[in-house]
């Protein structure tokens, strides 16, 4: 399947989900994420975790379930979220705390108010939770088509774990991958954790 077709099909599939469907699937994904952290001893290493904040109207995985659980149970973990910089067509990255003020950008994404805050370098991230519309059995992903995450992930350390979160199972293969596409290391769905060897 090519990216355009996958994008169209999975946007349509997302629209068929009710709020309860998204909530239930997001809860299963969050549970599998924390099981993965425990199994690999990652929580003990106090990683810095970068996560997207969900666009509710797009029925994205609700990462707030993960964020709030970290705030209550894993206070040693640091959470970073992106801000879209329209002038450079890139993402900048900032700490997220329970008291962080948020504003909604033009795409409906909540972002921290960054007036008095220094941005964080992608080299600091141990785990990046990656948004996607679809992924394949080799770990390639399809996003909204802006390329923001591929450019950002290319700047992360080689040992940074790139973990996709998907409400749906993978397709067999994305046929039109490009050299600039950055594949996932892992993808978590409601049903299982997919591990990819690059």
N, C-alpha and C positions, 0 to 999 in steps of 0.2 A: 504494500500500500504506500502511495506517496504522501508527502506531508500535507498537501492541500486537502486531499481526501480525508486523511486521518483527522485533521483539524476540524473539518466540517462535521464529520460523523460524531466525533467525541464532544464537540460543543452541543450538538443536537441531543446526544445521549444524556449529557449533564442536565439539559433543560427538562428532561422527563423525570428527574429525581425530585421528590418532595423534600421539604426541610427536614422531616424525620429521617428520610433515607440518608441525606448528607450527614446528619448528626450521628446516626448509627454507624455508618461506614467510617466516619472520622474517629469515633470512639475506638473502633477496632484497630485502626491504623495507629492511633496514639498508644494503645496497649502494646501493639507489636513493636513500636519504636522503643518503648521503655524496656521491654523484654530483651530487645537487641542490645541496648546499652548495658544491661545487667550481665547478659551472657558473655559479652566481650570485655567486661570490666571497664568500660569507657567512662562511666559516671565517676568512678574513683579517681580518674586522672584529671578531673576538673576541666573538661574541654570547653572551648569557646564554640558556641553553636549559633550559626547564622540561619535564620528562618524567614520565609515570606509571611506576610499577614494576608489573610484570605479576602478575596473579593466576594462578598456574600451573594451579590446578584448573579455571579458566574458559577455559583454552586461549587466553589473551590473547597478542598479539604480544610476543615476548621483547625488551623494550627494553634488557636487559642487554647485548645484542650491540652496541648503539649506545653505551651508557655506557662499556663497557670499551674500545672502540675510541677514544673521545674521550680517556679517561684515558691511553692509550698513544701516540696519534698527534696529538692536538689539545689539548695541555695548556694552550693559551691560552683554551679554552672553559670556561665556568662552567656547572655542572649543578645545577639546583634540582629538588626533588621535593616532592610535597604530603603533608600530614598532615591527616587528617579530624578536624575539631573537631565532635564530636557536640553539644556544648552550644549552638553557634551555627549548626549545619547548614551549615557552610562549610569551605573548605579554607584551611589555612595552609601556608607554603612555606619550605623550608629547603635550605641547601647540602648537596650530596652529594659526599663524597670517598671514596677507597678505604678509608680507616680509619673511616668513619662507622659507628657501631653502629646496627643495625636491629632493630626488633621487629615482630611481625605483629599487625595489628589484627583486629577481629572478623570482617571480610570476607576475611581471608587476604591482605591487602595489606601488604607490608613498608613500614615507615615509619622515618625516623631518630629516634633518641632526642634530644629537643630541650631537655633540662634547662638546658644552659649556652649555648644558641645563640639568637641573635636571628632572628626570621622575616624573610623577604625580601618586598618589596612587588611585587605584580603589574605595577606600572609599570616594573620593572627588566627584564622579559622581552622578548627579541627574537623568540624562537621558542617556541611551546608545542606539544609532541607530545601529541595528544588521543586518549584511548581511545574506542572506539566498538564497537557491535555491528553496525551497518549505516550506510550513507550512500547518498545519491542523486546523480544526475548534476548537480544544482544546488549541491551542497556541504552540504546539510542532513544532520544525523547523528541516529542513535538510540543512546542510551546505556542504562544500566540503569534510568533513570527517576527518579533522585534529584534531578536538577537541579544537582548540585554544580558541574559543569564550566560550565554556562551562566552561573551566577552568577559564577564565577571569571573566565571569559573576558570578561564584560561589564566587568570592572575593569581589563583589560589595555589597553595603549596601542592606538590605532587602527592603527598601523603594525606591531604585533606579528603575526608570521605564525602562523596557527593551522593546524597540519598534522596531519590525521588519519592514523592507521595502521590499515590494514584487511587482514585475511587474505583477504577476498573482494572481488569486483568490486561496483560499485554497483547498486542497484535503480533503476528509471526515475524514480520520484518518491515522496517521503514526503508524503502528502496532508494530514496534520493538523499542519503546523508552526504554531508559536505565535510571537507577537511577541517573547517573551523568549528564544526559541531563537537561539543565536549560530552562524551558519554557518561552515564551514571555508573557508580560502583555498586549501588544497591537501589532497589525500589521496594517500597512497602505498600501493599494493597490490603484491603480488609481481610483477605484470605491467607496471605503468606508474605514472606520476605524473599525477594528475588535477589540473588547474588550474581554479579557478573565478573568474569575474569577478563581484563583488558589486555 
